[in-house]
Amino acid sequence: MQLTGKVALVAGATRGAGRGIAAELGAAGATVYVTGRTTRTQRSSYDRPETIEETAELVTALGGTGIAIQADHLISDQVRDVVARIHAEQGRLDILVNDIWGGETLMEWDKPVWEHDLDKGLRLLRLQVETHLITAHHALALMIEQPGGLLIEVTDGPADYNADHYRINPFYDLAKVSVNRMGWSHAQDLKRHDATSVSLSPGWLRSEMMLETFGVGEENWRDALAKVPHFAISETPRFVGRAVAALATDPQRARWNGQSLTSGQLAREYGFTDLDGSRPDAWPYVIEVQDAGKPADTTGYR
């Protein structure tokens, strides 16, 4: 396994893209620390059943070593303690995946700033921007102790798409653009330490919450196409996970430093597929459909 001996922190790995990324890093042999707020004994404000323990067990079942640590990434001391534990137990950090989100229940669709609930909007920004900065502050200092580190900033939408497409409301729009910019900004600092930083967007993600929204499961997700034909371009969380694993195992990954990437783009580059053997590539499709004047909003639950 190409990542045996490597240590990763997937921040925000309870469900969705974070779980898929942790799983694929585990499948490549990595030791993966997975963080989130929901455990088997305590649920977050989402009040959902997925837990960080389940994610860690999946990592281990796939061949890696999964370690779950409960943490709220808005609380600096908790993140500091996570990184201190990784340092004490492993002595290194090779991969940091910033996938913290948590804003699904805070979004108000197509509302200008004066109509959107202010407290919800500001909390959405804190959950997407402040958490990523807190985690980078504590974790990157450990990551740069060895050359070759990799930072993945997970967002929704590549930089070129987000630059000229209005994303739902000003709070969500700013949040997703900000994470793309963070991937670029950190790259300027990390390149001096032989480390790589990118932002990465999955396509239309078949997360647990998205499947529930359409009343289907992964085994029968195509039943949703009767109502939403565009859902045919969707992908499992493991697809973006394979994108991260491909970057992590590429000795030439520094060529991507500072770039905004997508799972579909990296699938073309590295040749991996989704679990069913398909190779979805959502964002070019979305752009083509929208340029034709048809609605195709693929904003999903990560």
JOSUL-V864399 format. One record per backbone hydrogen bond with DSSP energy under -0.5 kcal/mol. NH is the residue of the N-H (numbers start at 1). CO is the residue of the C=O. If there is no record, write none. Layout:
nh=NH co=CO
nh=NH co=CO
This chain:
nh=3 co=28
nh=4 co=1
nh=5 co=29
nh=6 co=3
nh=8 co=31
nh=9 co=95
nh=10 co=33
nh=11 co=9
nh=11 co=97
nh=12 co=10
nh=12 co=35
nh=13 co=35
nh=17 co=302
nh=18 co=15
nh=18 co=302
nh=19 co=15
nh=20 co=16
nh=21 co=17
nh=22 co=18
nh=23 co=19
nh=24 co=20
nh=25 co=21
nh=26 co=22
nh=27 co=23
nh=28 co=24
nh=29 co=26
nh=30 co=25
nh=31 co=6
nh=32 co=30
nh=32 co=65
nh=33 co=8
nh=33 co=31
nh=34 co=32
nh=34 co=67
nh=35 co=10
nh=36 co=69
nh=39 co=37
nh=39 co=42
nh=47 co=44
nh=52 co=38
nh=55 co=51
nh=56 co=52
nh=57 co=53
nh=58 co=54
nh=59 co=55
nh=60 co=56
nh=61 co=57
nh=62 co=58
nh=63 co=60
nh=64 co=59
nh=65 co=30
nh=67 co=32
nh=69 co=34
nh=71 co=36
nh=73 co=71
nh=75 co=72
nh=76 co=74
nh=78 co=75
nh=79 co=75
nh=80 co=76
nh=81 co=77
nh=82 co=78
nh=83 co=79
nh=84 co=80
nh=85 co=81
nh=86 co=82
nh=87 co=83
nh=88 co=84
nh=89 co=85
nh=90 co=86
nh=91 co=86
nh=91 co=87
nh=92 co=86
nh=94 co=7
nh=95 co=7
nh=96 co=150
nh=97 co=9
nh=98 co=96
nh=98 co=152
nh=99 co=11
nh=99 co=97
nh=106 co=103
nh=107 co=103
nh=107 co=104
nh=109 co=107
nh=110 co=168
nh=111 co=108
nh=115 co=112
nh=116 co=112
nh=121 co=117
nh=122 co=118
nh=123 co=119
nh=124 co=120
nh=125 co=121
nh=126 co=122
nh=127 co=123
nh=128 co=124
nh=129 co=125
nh=130 co=125
nh=131 co=126
nh=133 co=129
nh=134 co=130
nh=135 co=131
nh=136 co=132
nh=137 co=133
nh=138 co=134
nh=139 co=135
nh=140 co=136
nh=142 co=138
nh=142 co=139
nh=143 co=139
nh=144 co=140
nh=145 co=142
nh=146 co=143
nh=148 co=194
nh=149 co=146
nh=150 co=94
nh=151 co=196
nh=152 co=96
nh=153 co=151
nh=153 co=198
nh=154 co=98
nh=154 co=152
nh=155 co=200
nh=157 co=155
nh=162 co=158
nh=163 co=159
nh=164 co=160
nh=164 co=161
nh=168 co=166
nh=169 co=167
nh=170 co=111
nh=173 co=169
nh=174 co=170
nh=175 co=171
nh=176 co=172
nh=177 co=173
nh=178 co=174
nh=179 co=175
nh=180 co=176
nh=181 co=177
nh=182 co=178
nh=183 co=179
nh=184 co=180
nh=185 co=181
nh=186 co=182
nh=187 co=183
nh=188 co=184
nh=188 co=185
nh=189 co=185
nh=190 co=186
nh=191 co=187
nh=192 co=189
nh=193 co=190
nh=194 co=191
nh=195 co=190
nh=196 co=149
nh=198 co=151
nh=199 co=259
nh=200 co=153
nh=201 co=261
nh=202 co=155
nh=205 co=203
nh=206 co=235
nh=207 co=205
nh=211 co=207
nh=212 co=208
nh=213 co=209
nh=214 co=210
nh=215 co=212
nh=216 co=211
nh=220 co=217
nh=221 co=218
nh=223 co=220
nh=224 co=221
nh=225 co=222
nh=226 co=223
nh=227 co=224
nh=228 co=224
nh=231 co=228
nh=232 co=229
nh=233 co=230
nh=234 co=231
nh=235 co=204
nh=239 co=236
nh=240 co=236
nh=241 co=237
nh=242 co=238
nh=243 co=239
nh=244 co=240
nh=245 co=241
nh=246 co=242
nh=247 co=243
nh=248 co=244
nh=249 co=245
nh=250 co=247
nh=251 co=249
nh=253 co=250
nh=255 co=252
nh=256 co=253
nh=257 co=254
nh=258 co=197
nh=259 co=256
nh=261 co=199
nh=261 co=259
nh=263 co=201
nh=266 co=262
nh=267 co=263
nh=268 co=264
nh=269 co=265
nh=270 co=266
nh=271 co=267
nh=274 co=278
nh=277 co=274
nh=285 co=281
nh=286 co=282
nh=287 co=283
nh=288 co=284
nh=289 co=285
nh=290 co=286
nh=291 co=287
nh=292 co=288
nh=293 co=290
nh=294 co=289
nh=298 co=296
nh=302 co=300
